[in-house]
Amino acid sequence: MSIEFYDVKIREKVKIDKGKITKIKITQKNGQVRYAFRAMTDDGRKLTKFCSKADWDAMDVPQG
């Protein structure tokens, strides 16, 4: 299984394998929590894809 991320540098969507993805929680100053998946490209750049809490909970990947 893979997830599609948008790579800003090359301006294309890329598919990243599930084994290279972690999930993160981002808490903003006002207390709002955002959920996202994070992946690393082959040349070391970080890709982030924001998602819903339901998608975040359903994905079985390590939390980073």
Secondary structure, DSSP 4 states (H G I P E B T S, - for coil): -EEEEEETTTTEEEEEEGGGEEEEEEE-TTS-EEEEEEEE-TTS-EEEEEE-HHHHHH----B-
